[in-house]
Amino acid sequence: AEIRIRLLSLAGGSDSEIIVKGWPNNTNLDWSNDGKGLYCGSISPEGGTLLYVDLKGNARVLWQYKGAVSQIWGLASPDGRYLAILAEFSNSNAWMVEGF
C-alpha cells in the first residue's frame, strides 16, 4: 500500500514523483503554505488519516478517525498558522422486513 503523487512541471522542468509508503488510497491533496509539503488524506477500512507529506515522501500523522470515512483533507490558513480539517463520514444500514 502506497500513495503515488506525480508532480508535473508546467515550465519545462523535470517531472517528479513522491511515493508515500504504508498509506493507501489518497483522497485529496493541498499544498502547505511554504511549498515544502502536502496535506494528504488516506482512507482504509480502519478509518481515515490526515497526513503531512514532505517532498521526499516522509509522512507524519496529523489527525485520525477510526470509522467509516469517504474523504478527508486539510487546508492551511493563508498565514499558515491554522489548519482546517474536513472529513466526510458515511454510515449506512440495510434492513429487510418480511410480512410487512
Biopython code that builds the backbone (N, CA, C, O; Angstrom):
import numpy as np
from Bio.PDB.StructureBuilder import StructureBuilder

atoms = [
    (1, "ALA", "N", (0.844, -1.183, 0.000)),
    (1, "ALA", "CA", (0.000, 0.000, 0.000)),
    (1, "ALA", "C", (0.881, 1.235, 0.000)),
    (1, "ALA", "O", (1.734, 1.409, 0.870)),
    (2, "GLU", "N", (0.662, 2.090, -0.989)),
    (2, "GLU", "CA", (1.411, 3.337, -1.062)),
    (2, "GLU", "C", (0.636, 4.349, -1.875)),
    (2, "GLU", "O", (-0.162, 4.005, -2.748)),
    (3, "ILE", "N", (0.892, 5.604, -1.565)),
    (3, "ILE", "CA", (0.311, 6.700, -2.333)),
    (3, "ILE", "C", (1.395, 7.214, -3.274)),
    (3, "ILE", "O", (2.532, 7.438, -2.860)),
    (4, "ARG", "N", (1.038, 7.395, -4.524)),
    (4, "ARG", "CA", (1.965, 7.956, -5.503)),
    (4, "ARG", "C", (1.431, 9.309, -5.945)),
    (4, "ARG", "O", (0.303, 9.425, -6.423)),
    (5, "ILE", "N", (2.266, 10.331, -5.776)),
    (5, "ILE", "CA", (1.904, 11.697, -6.135)),
    (5, "ILE", "C", (2.839, 12.136, -7.245)),
    (5, "ILE", "O", (4.057, 12.156, -7.065)),
    (6, "ARG", "N", (2.288, 12.481, -8.368)),
    (6, "ARG", "CA", (3.086, 12.890, -9.530)),
    (6, "ARG", "C", (3.052, 14.405, -9.641)),
    (6, "ARG", "O", (1.977, 15.000, -9.717)),
    (7, "LEU", "N", (4.218, 15.029, -9.649)),
    (7, "LEU", "CA", (4.327, 16.473, -9.804)),
    (7, "LEU", "C", (4.796, 16.768, -11.221)),
    (7, "LEU", "O", (5.880, 16.348, -11.625)),
    (8, "LEU", "N", (3.984, 17.482, -11.961)),
    (8, "LEU", "CA", (4.286, 17.797, -13.354)),
    (8, "LEU", "C", (4.738, 19.243, -13.473)),
    (8, "LEU", "O", (4.106, 20.146, -12.926)),
    (9, "SER", "N", (5.824, 19.457, -14.184)),
    (9, "SER", "CA", (6.332, 20.807, -14.402)),
    (9, "SER", "C", (5.549, 21.473, -15.530)),
    (9, "SER", "O", (5.377, 20.899, -16.605)),
    (10, "LEU", "N", (5.084, 22.674, -15.274)),
    (10, "LEU", "CA", (4.384, 23.443, -16.309)),
    (10, "LEU", "C", (5.314, 24.443, -16.981)),
    (10, "LEU", "O", (4.911, 25.166, -17.892)),
    (11, "ALA", "N", (6.573, 24.477, -16.517)),
    (11, "ALA", "CA", (7.529, 25.445, -17.047)),
    (11, "ALA", "C", (8.679, 24.770, -17.780)),
    (11, "ALA", "O", (9.722, 25.388, -17.992)),
    (12, "GLY", "N", (8.506, 23.511, -18.169)),
    (12, "GLY", "CA", (9.545, 22.822, -18.922)),
    (12, "GLY", "C", (10.587, 22.123, -18.079)),
    (12, "GLY", "O", (11.519, 21.537, -18.630)),
    (13, "GLY", "N", (10.467, 22.162, -16.766)),
    (13, "GLY", "CA", (11.398, 21.457, -15.886)),
    (13, "GLY", "C", (11.093, 19.976, -15.868)),
    (13, "GLY", "O", (10.220, 19.503, -16.596)),
    (14, "SER", "N", (11.810, 19.249, -15.038)),
    (14, "SER", "CA", (11.590, 17.806, -14.970)),
    (14, "SER", "C", (10.427, 17.482, -14.036)),
    (14, "SER", "O", (10.210, 18.157, -13.030)),
    (15, "ASP", "N", (9.687, 16.438, -14.391)),
    (15, "ASP", "CA", (8.604, 15.942, -13.554)),
    (15, "ASP", "C", (9.205, 15.117, -12.417)),
    (15, "ASP", "O", (10.342, 14.655, -12.513)),
    (16, "SER", "N", (8.442, 14.937, -11.349)),
    (16, "SER", "CA", (8.915, 14.110, -10.242)),
    (16, "SER", "C", (7.748, 13.345, -9.646)),
    (16, "SER", "O", (6.585, 13.628, -9.932)),
    (17, "GLU", "N", (8.081, 12.376, -8.815)),
    (17, "GLU", "CA", (7.061, 11.550, -8.166)),
    (17, "GLU", "C", (7.416, 11.392, -6.699)),
    (17, "GLU", "O", (8.565, 11.130, -6.345)),
    (18, "ILE", "N", (6.413, 11.556, -5.858)),
    (18, "ILE", "CA", (6.562, 11.348, -4.422)),
    (18, "ILE", "C", (5.847, 10.044, -4.094)),
    (18, "ILE", "O", (4.681, 9.867, -4.448)),
    (19, "ILE", "N", (6.535, 9.138, -3.424)),
    (19, "ILE", "CA", (5.941, 7.868, -3.014)),
    (19, "ILE", "C", (5.827, 7.869, -1.500)),
    (19, "ILE", "O", (6.818, 8.022, -0.786)),
    (20, "VAL", "N", (4.593, 7.694, -1.017)),
    (20, "VAL", "CA", (4.315, 7.666, 0.413)),
    (20, "VAL", "C", (4.014, 6.217, 0.778)),
    (20, "VAL", "O", (2.906, 5.731, 0.549)),
    (21, "LYS", "N", (4.995, 5.534, 1.344)),
    (21, "LYS", "CA", (4.848, 4.104, 1.634)),
    (21, "LYS", "C", (4.038, 3.871, 2.898)),
    (21, "LYS", "O", (4.137, 4.613, 3.876)),
    (22, "GLY", "N", (3.234, 2.817, 2.846)),
    (22, "GLY", "CA", (2.466, 2.413, 4.013)),
    (22, "GLY", "C", (1.115, 3.078, 4.169)),
    (22, "GLY", "O", (0.415, 2.833, 5.152)),
    (23, "TRP", "N", (0.740, 3.909, 3.223)),
    (23, "TRP", "CA", (-0.546, 4.603, 3.300)),
    (23, "TRP", "C", (-1.322, 4.382, 2.005)),
    (23, "TRP", "O", (-0.835, 4.737, 0.932)),
    (24, "PRO", "N", (-2.523, 3.798, 2.085)),
    (24, "PRO", "CA", (-3.319, 3.527, 0.883)),
    (24, "PRO", "C", (-4.285, 4.656, 0.557)),
    (24, "PRO", "O", (-4.539, 5.533, 1.383)),
    (25, "ASN", "N", (-4.805, 4.622, -0.631)),
    (25, "ASN", "CA", (-5.996, 5.375, -1.044)),
    (25, "ASN", "C", (-5.982, 6.862, -0.704)),
    (25, "ASN", "O", (-6.629, 7.302, 0.246)),
    (26, "ASN", "N", (-5.246, 7.613, -1.484)),
    (26, "ASN", "CA", (-5.225, 9.065, -1.342)),
    (26, "ASN", "C", (-6.600, 9.632, -1.680)),
    (26, "ASN", "O", (-7.213, 9.236, -2.672)),
    (27, "THR", "N", (-7.082, 10.559, -0.854)),
    (27, "THR", "CA", (-8.369, 11.187, -1.154)),
    (27, "THR", "C", (-8.205, 12.597, -1.688)),
    (27, "THR", "O", (-8.865, 12.965, -2.660)),
    (28, "ASN", "N", (-7.341, 13.397, -1.077)),
    (28, "ASN", "CA", (-7.182, 14.789, -1.503)),
    (28, "ASN", "C", (-5.778, 15.272, -1.207)),
    (28, "ASN", "O", (-5.088, 14.724, -0.347)),
    (29, "LEU", "N", (-5.358, 16.306, -1.927)),
    (29, "LEU", "CA", (-4.048, 16.914, -1.724)),
    (29, "LEU", "C", (-4.191, 18.429, -1.671)),
    (29, "LEU", "O", (-4.956, 19.015, -2.438)),
    (30, "ASP", "N", (-3.462, 19.052, -0.775)),
    (30, "ASP", "CA", (-3.357, 20.506, -0.739)),
    (30, "ASP", "C", (-1.938, 20.861, -0.327)),
    (30, "ASP", "O", (-1.379, 20.240, 0.577)),
    (31, "TRP", "N", (-1.357, 21.847, -0.980)),
    (31, "TRP", "CA", (-0.006, 22.288, -0.654)),
    (31, "TRP", "C", (0.033, 22.952, 0.711)),
    (31, "TRP", "O", (-0.935, 23.590, 1.126)),
    (32, "SER", "N", (1.159, 22.801, 1.414)),
    (32, "SER", "CA", (1.406, 23.593, 2.616)),
    (32, "SER", "C", (1.768, 25.004, 2.160)),
    (32, "SER", "O", (2.157, 25.211, 1.010)),
    (33, "ASN", "N", (1.638, 25.962, 3.057)),
    (33, "ASN", "CA", (1.892, 27.358, 2.681)),
    (33, "ASN", "C", (3.328, 27.615, 2.259)),
    (33, "ASN", "O", (3.574, 28.474, 1.412)),
    (34, "ASP", "N", (4.285, 26.886, 2.835)),
    (34, "ASP", "CA", (5.687, 27.110, 2.491)),
    (34, "ASP", "C", (6.130, 26.338, 1.253)),
    (34, "ASP", "O", (7.264, 26.498, 0.802)),
    (35, "GLY", "N", (5.245, 25.496, 0.692)),
    (35, "GLY", "CA", (5.561, 24.735, -0.512)),
    (35, "GLY", "C", (6.510, 23.575, -0.277)),
    (35, "GLY", "O", (6.999, 22.976, -1.234)),
    (36, "LYS", "N", (6.779, 23.247, 0.977)),
    (36, "LYS", "CA", (7.715, 22.167, 1.302)),
    (36, "LYS", "C", (7.028, 20.837, 1.571)),
    (36, "LYS", "O", (7.688, 19.852, 1.899)),
    (37, "GLY", "N", (5.710, 20.803, 1.434)),
    (37, "GLY", "CA", (4.986, 19.565, 1.690)),
    (37, "GLY", "C", (3.541, 19.671, 1.263)),
    (37, "GLY", "O", (3.092, 20.694, 0.744)),
    (38, "LEU", "N", (2.824, 18.584, 1.496)),
    (38, "LEU", "CA", (1.416, 18.481, 1.111)),
    (38, "LEU", "C", (0.608, 17.936, 2.273)),
    (38, "LEU", "O", (1.105, 17.143, 3.073)),
    (39, "TYR", "N", (-0.635, 18.365, 2.356)),
    (39, "TYR", "CA", (-1.590, 17.738, 3.260)),
    (39, "TYR", "C", (-2.334, 16.704, 2.438)),
    (39, "TYR", "O", (-2.899, 17.018, 1.390)),
    (40, "CYS", "N", (-2.330, 15.475, 2.916)),
    (40, "CYS", "CA", (-2.810, 14.350, 2.131)),
    (40, "CYS", "C", (-3.748, 13.494, 2.976)),
    (40, "CYS", "O", (-3.413, 13.144, 4.108)),
    (41, "GLY", "N", (-4.908, 13.156, 2.444)),
    (41, "GLY", "CA", (-5.832, 12.272, 3.130)),
    (41, "GLY", "C", (-5.632, 10.835, 2.676)),
    (41, "GLY", "O", (-5.405, 10.577, 1.494)),
    (42, "SER", "N", (-5.716, 9.895, 3.619)),
    (42, "SER", "CA", (-5.604, 8.472, 3.321)),
    (42, "SER", "C", (-6.753, 7.755, 4.006)),
    (42, "SER", "O", (-7.011, 7.974, 5.189)),
    (43, "ILE", "N", (-7.448, 6.893, 3.258)),
    (43, "ILE", "CA", (-8.536, 6.122, 3.861)),
    (43, "ILE", "C", (-8.258, 4.635, 3.716)),
    (43, "ILE", "O", (-7.652, 4.183, 2.745)),
    (44, "SER", "N", (-8.720, 3.892, 4.712)),
    (44, "SER", "CA", (-8.602, 2.444, 4.720)),
    (44, "SER", "C", (-9.836, 1.895, 5.419)),
    (44, "SER", "O", (-10.635, 2.673, 5.939)),
    (45, "PRO", "N", (-10.017, 0.583, 5.448)),
    (45, "PRO", "CA", (-11.167, 0.030, 6.161)),
    (45, "PRO", "C", (-11.186, 0.388, 7.650)),
    (45, "PRO", "O", (-12.246, 0.361, 8.275)),
    (46, "GLU", "N", (-10.032, 0.720, 8.220)),
    (46, "GLU", "CA", (-9.957, 1.067, 9.639)),
    (46, "GLU", "C", (-10.358, 2.510, 9.919)),
    (46, "GLU", "O", (-10.708, 2.841, 11.051)),
    (47, "GLY", "N", (-10.314, 3.381, 8.897)),
    (47, "GLY", "CA", (-10.677, 4.769, 9.102)),
    (47, "GLY", "C", (-9.925, 5.706, 8.183)),
    (47, "GLY", "O", (-9.388, 5.292, 7.156)),
    (48, "GLY", "N", (-9.891, 6.984, 8.564)),
    (48, "GLY", "CA", (-9.236, 7.998, 7.757)),
    (48, "GLY", "C", (-8.112, 8.674, 8.514)),
    (48, "GLY", "O", (-8.167, 8.819, 9.735)),
    (49, "THR", "N", (-7.094, 9.084, 7.782)),
    (49, "THR", "CA", (-5.929, 9.725, 8.376)),
    (49, "THR", "C", (-5.540, 10.939, 7.540)),
    (49, "THR", "O", (-5.474, 10.861, 6.313)),
    (50, "LEU", "N", (-5.287, 12.048, 8.202)),
    (50, "LEU", "CA", (-4.751, 13.224, 7.533)),
    (50, "LEU", "C", (-3.252, 13.236, 7.785)),
    (50, "LEU", "O", (-2.799, 13.172, 8.927)),
    (51, "LEU", "N", (-2.488, 13.318, 6.696)),
    (51, "LEU", "CA", (-1.031, 13.268, 6.764)),
    (51, "LEU", "C", (-0.430, 14.573, 6.291)),
    (51, "LEU", "O", (-1.012, 15.277, 5.466)),
    (52, "TYR", "N", (0.750, 14.895, 6.825)),
    (52, "TYR", "CA", (1.605, 15.911, 6.229)),
    (52, "TYR", "C", (2.726, 15.136, 5.557)),
    (52, "TYR", "O", (3.426, 14.365, 6.213)),
    (53, "VAL", "N", (2.903, 15.330, 4.272)),
    (53, "VAL", "CA", (3.898, 14.597, 3.488)),
    (53, "VAL", "C", (4.915, 15.593, 2.952)),
    (53, "VAL", "O", (4.551, 16.549, 2.267)),
    (54, "ASP", "N", (6.218, 15.365, 3.269)),
    (54, "ASP", "CA", (7.238, 16.248, 2.701)),
    (54, "ASP", "C", (7.559, 15.810, 1.275)),
    (54, "ASP", "O", (7.031, 14.801, 0.806)),
    (55, "LEU", "N", (8.400, 16.540, 0.593)),
    (55, "LEU", "CA", (8.658, 16.287, -0.824)),
    (55, "LEU", "C", (9.507, 15.036, -1.064)),
    (55, "LEU", "O", (9.729, 14.653, -2.212)),
    (56, "LYS", "N", (9.980, 14.401, 0.005)),
    (56, "LYS", "CA", (10.715, 13.141, -0.117)),
    (56, "LYS", "C", (9.824, 11.928, 0.172)),
    (56, "LYS", "O", (10.278, 10.788, 0.074)),
    (57, "GLY", "N", (8.556, 12.172, 0.529)),
    (57, "GLY", "CA", (7.622, 11.089, 0.784)),
    (57, "GLY", "C", (7.495, 10.683, 2.237)),
    (57, "GLY", "O", (6.809, 9.709, 2.544)),
    (58, "ASN", "N", (8.141, 11.410, 3.139)),
    (58, "ASN", "CA", (8.017, 11.119, 4.572)),
    (58, "ASN", "C", (6.688, 11.650, 5.076)),
    (58, "ASN", "O", (6.359, 12.820, 4.877)),
    (59, "ALA", "N", (5.923, 10.781, 5.732)),
    (59, "ALA", "CA", (4.579, 11.148, 6.184)),
    (59, "ALA", "C", (4.538, 11.276, 7.703)),
    (59, "ALA", "O", (5.145, 10.490, 8.430)),
    (60, "ARG", "N", (3.807, 12.286, 8.159)),
    (60, "ARG", "CA", (3.574, 12.485, 9.586)),
    (60, "ARG", "C", (2.066, 12.563, 9.802)),
    (60, "ARG", "O", (1.379, 13.331, 9.128)),
    (61, "VAL", "N", (1.551, 11.769, 10.741)),
    (61, "VAL", "CA", (0.117, 11.746, 11.033)),
    (61, "VAL", "C", (-0.267, 13.018, 11.780)),
    (61, "VAL", "O", (0.323, 13.352, 12.807)),
    (62, "LEU", "N", (-1.273, 13.727, 11.245)),
    (62, "LEU", "CA", (-1.792, 14.926, 11.890)),
    (62, "LEU", "C", (-3.099, 14.661, 12.631)),
    (62, "LEU", "O", (-3.349, 15.236, 13.691)),
    (63, "TRP", "N", (-3.928, 13.788, 12.069)),
    (63, "TRP", "CA", (-5.246, 13.534, 12.655)),
    (63, "TRP", "C", (-5.763, 12.205, 12.135)),
    (63, "TRP", "O", (-5.554, 11.870, 10.969)),
    (64, "GLN", "N", (-6.446, 11.436, 13.002)),
    (64, "GLN", "CA", (-7.037, 10.159, 12.585)),
    (64, "GLN", "C", (-8.451, 10.035, 13.111)),
    (64, "GLN", "O", (-8.795, 10.561, 14.170)),
    (65, "TYR", "N", (-9.265, 9.319, 12.335)),
    (65, "TYR", "CA", (-10.622, 8.974, 12.745)),
    (65, "TYR", "C", (-10.807, 7.492, 12.518)),
    (65, "TYR", "O", (-10.601, 6.994, 11.411)),
    (66, "LYS", "N", (-11.196, 6.785, 13.569)),
    (66, "LYS", "CA", (-11.442, 5.348, 13.459)),
    (66, "LYS", "C", (-12.913, 5.143, 13.135)),
    (66, "LYS", "O", (-13.769, 5.295, 14.006)),
    (67, "GLY", "N", (-13.205, 4.805, 11.908)),
    (67, "GLY", "CA", (-14.573, 4.604, 11.461)),
    (67, "GLY", "C", (-14.676, 4.845, 9.968)),
    (67, "GLY", "O", (-13.679, 5.121, 9.300)),
    (68, "ALA", "N", (-15.876, 4.738, 9.457)),
    (68, "ALA", "CA", (-16.105, 4.868, 8.018)),
    (68, "ALA", "C", (-15.915, 6.326, 7.568)),
    (68, "ALA", "O", (-16.638, 7.221, 8.005)),
    (69, "VAL", "N", (-14.945, 6.541, 6.701)),
    (69, "VAL", "CA", (-14.652, 7.863, 6.146)),
    (69, "VAL", "C", (-14.555, 7.715, 4.639)),
    (69, "VAL", "O", (-13.909, 6.791, 4.145)),
    (70, "SER", "N", (-15.199, 8.630, 3.894)),
    (70, "SER", "CA", (-15.100, 8.556, 2.440)),
    (70, "SER", "C", (-14.144, 9.606, 1.875)),
    (70, "SER", "O", (-13.613, 9.421, 0.780)),
    (71, "GLN", "N", (-13.913, 10.705, 2.599)),
    (71, "GLN", "CA", (-12.982, 11.756, 2.167)),
    (71, "GLN", "C", (-12.385, 12.390, 3.417)),
    (71, "GLN", "O", (-13.048, 12.494, 4.448)),
    (72, "ILE", "N", (-11.136, 12.810, 3.316)),
    (72, "ILE", "CA", (-10.505, 13.555, 4.409)),
    (72, "ILE", "C", (-9.428, 14.457, 3.815)),
    (72, "ILE", "O", (-8.643, 14.015, 2.976)),
    (73, "TRP", "N", (-9.388, 15.702, 4.238)),
    (73, "TRP", "CA", (-8.333, 16.586, 3.753)),
    (73, "TRP", "C", (-8.107, 17.744, 4.712)),
    (73, "TRP", "O", (-8.925, 18.015, 5.591)),
    (74, "GLY", "N", (-6.976, 18.422, 4.525)),
    (74, "GLY", "CA", (-6.619, 19.573, 5.337)),
    (74, "GLY", "C", (-6.237, 20.739, 4.441)),
    (74, "GLY", "O", (-5.688, 20.551, 3.356)),
    (75, "LEU", "N", (-6.530, 21.930, 4.901)),
    (75, "LEU", "CA", (-6.234, 23.142, 4.146)),
    (75, "LEU", "C", (-5.707, 24.187, 5.119)),
    (75, "LEU", "O", (-6.374, 24.531, 6.095)),
    (76, "ALA", "N", (-4.502, 24.691, 4.846)),
    (76, "ALA", "CA", (-3.867, 25.670, 5.727)),
    (76, "ALA", "C", (-4.475, 27.051, 5.526)),
    (76, "ALA", "O", (-4.910, 27.404, 4.430)),
    (77, "SER", "N", (-4.496, 27.826, 6.613)),
    (77, "SER", "CA", (-4.942, 29.215, 6.521)),
    (77, "SER", "C", (-3.898, 30.017, 5.742)),
    (77, "SER", "O", (-2.754, 29.578, 5.619)),
    (78, "PRO", "N", (-4.272, 31.178, 5.217)),
    (78, "PRO", "CA", (-3.324, 31.967, 4.419)),
    (78, "PRO", "C", (-2.013, 32.292, 5.145)),
    (78, "PRO", "O", (-0.964, 32.381, 4.507)),
    (79, "ASP", "N", (-2.062, 32.470, 6.468)),
    (79, "ASP", "CA", (-0.826, 32.763, 7.204)),
    (79, "ASP", "C", (-0.100, 31.507, 7.663)),
    (79, "ASP", "O", (0.982, 31.601, 8.241)),
    (80, "GLY", "N", (-0.680, 30.323, 7.414)),
    (80, "GLY", "CA", (-0.039, 29.063, 7.768)),
    (80, "GLY", "C", (-0.104, 28.700, 9.240)),
    (80, "GLY", "O", (0.524, 27.725, 9.653)),
    (81, "ARG", "N", (-0.845, 29.454, 10.046)),
    (81, "ARG", "CA", (-0.908, 29.190, 11.482)),
    (81, "ARG", "C", (-1.990, 28.195, 11.867)),
    (81, "ARG", "O", (-1.934, 27.612, 12.950)),
    (82, "TYR", "N", (-2.967, 27.993, 11.004)),
    (82, "TYR", "CA", (-4.098, 27.124, 11.322)),
    (82, "TYR", "C", (-4.315, 26.122, 10.198)),
    (82, "TYR", "O", (-3.916, 26.343, 9.055)),
    (83, "LEU", "N", (-4.948, 25.030, 10.548)),
    (83, "LEU", "CA", (-5.260, 24.003, 9.569)),
    (83, "LEU", "C", (-6.724, 23.617, 9.700)),
    (83, "LEU", "O", (-7.160, 23.164, 10.759)),
    (84, "ALA", "N", (-7.477, 23.793, 8.634)),
    (84, "ALA", "CA", (-8.867, 23.352, 8.609)),
    (84, "ALA", "C", (-8.878, 21.889, 8.182)),
    (84, "ALA", "O", (-8.247, 21.518, 7.191)),
    (85, "ILE", "N", (-9.591, 21.072, 8.927)),
    (85, "ILE", "CA", (-9.687, 19.640, 8.620)),
    (85, "ILE", "C", (-11.133, 19.328, 8.290)),
    (85, "ILE", "O", (-12.039, 19.634, 9.067)),
    (86, "LEU", "N", (-11.341, 18.726, 7.148)),
    (86, "LEU", "CA", (-12.675, 18.329, 6.751)),
    (86, "LEU", "C", (-12.683, 16.829, 6.500)),
    (86, "LEU", "O", (-11.823, 16.304, 5.792)),
    (87, "ALA", "N", (-13.645, 16.156, 7.076)),
    (87, "ALA", "CA", (-13.792, 14.723, 6.857)),
    (87, "ALA", "C", (-15.248, 14.445, 6.509)),
    (87, "ALA", "O", (-16.168, 15.008, 7.103)),
    (88, "GLU", "N", (-15.431, 13.584, 5.554)),
    (88, "GLU", "CA", (-16.774, 13.207, 5.113)),
    (88, "GLU", "C", (-17.025, 11.790, 5.613)),
    (88, "GLU", "O", (-16.386, 10.833, 5.174)),
    (89, "PHE", "N", (-17.956, 11.681, 6.529)),
    (89, "PHE", "CA", (-18.259, 10.392, 7.146)),
    (89, "PHE", "C", (-19.457, 9.769, 6.454)),
    (89, "PHE", "O", (-20.376, 10.466, 6.024)),
    (90, "SER", "N", (-19.435, 8.467, 6.354)),
    (90, "SER", "CA", (-20.586, 7.780, 5.768)),
    (90, "SER", "C", (-20.938, 6.581, 6.637)),
    (90, "SER", "O", (-20.071, 5.860, 7.130)),
    (91, "ASN", "N", (-22.222, 6.400, 6.803)),
    (91, "ASN", "CA", (-22.717, 5.282, 7.585)),
    (91, "ASN", "C", (-24.049, 4.868, 6.972)),
    (91, "ASN", "O", (-24.904, 5.710, 6.700)),
    (92, "SER", "N", (-24.213, 3.607, 6.762)),
    (92, "SER", "CA", (-25.471, 3.162, 6.169)),
    (92, "SER", "C", (-25.840, 1.789, 6.718)),
    (92, "SER", "O", (-24.989, 1.011, 7.148)),
    (93, "ASN", "N", (-27.108, 1.532, 6.687)),
    (93, "ASN", "CA", (-27.651, 0.244, 7.107)),
    (93, "ASN", "C", (-28.683, -0.211, 6.082)),
    (93, "ASN", "O", (-29.324, 0.601, 5.414)),
    (94, "ALA", "N", (-28.822, -1.477, 5.981)),
    (94, "ALA", "CA", (-29.891, -2.045, 5.140)),
    (94, "ALA", "C", (-30.677, -3.017, 6.007)),
    (94, "ALA", "O", (-30.106, -3.856, 6.703)),
    (95, "TRP", "N", (-31.983, -2.889, 5.951)),
    (95, "TRP", "CA", (-32.852, -3.759, 6.731)),
    (95, "TRP", "C", (-33.799, -4.454, 5.782)),
    (95, "TRP", "O", (-34.247, -3.860, 4.802)),
    (96, "MET", "N", (-34.107, -5.695, 6.059)),
    (96, "MET", "CA", (-35.088, -6.414, 5.299)),
    (96, "MET", "C", (-36.217, -6.802, 6.245)),
    (96, "MET", "O", (-36.003, -7.487, 7.245)),
    (97, "VAL", "N", (-37.418, -6.350, 5.910)),
    (97, "VAL", "CA", (-38.578, -6.599, 6.745)),
    (97, "VAL", "C", (-39.493, -7.538, 5.980)),
    (97, "VAL", "O", (-39.895, -7.243, 4.854)),
    (98, "GLU", "N", (-39.819, -8.658, 6.585)),
    (98, "GLU", "CA", (-40.713, -9.611, 5.940)),
    (98, "GLU", "C", (-42.104, -9.517, 6.568)),
    (98, "GLU", "O", (-42.236, -9.232, 7.758)),
    (99, "GLY", "N", (-43.126, -9.754, 5.771)),
    (99, "GLY", "CA", (-44.500, -9.777, 6.244)),
    (99, "GLY", "C", (-45.003, -8.417, 6.694)),
    (99, "GLY", "O", (-45.847, -8.328, 7.585)),
    (100, "PHE", "N", (-44.506, -7.393, 6.102)),
    (100, "PHE", "CA", (-44.892, -6.039, 6.486)),
    (100, "PHE", "C", (-46.121, -5.609, 5.749)),
    (100, "PHE", "O", (-46.598, -4.490, 5.944)),
]
sb = StructureBuilder()
sb.init_structure("model")
sb.init_model(0)
sb.init_chain("A")
sb.init_seg("    ")
for serial, (resi, resn, name, xyz) in enumerate(atoms, 1):
    if name == "N":
        sb.init_residue(resn, " ", resi, " ")
    sb.init_atom(name, np.array(xyz, "f"), 0.0, 1.0, " ", f" {name:<3s}", serial, name[0])
structure = sb.get_structure()
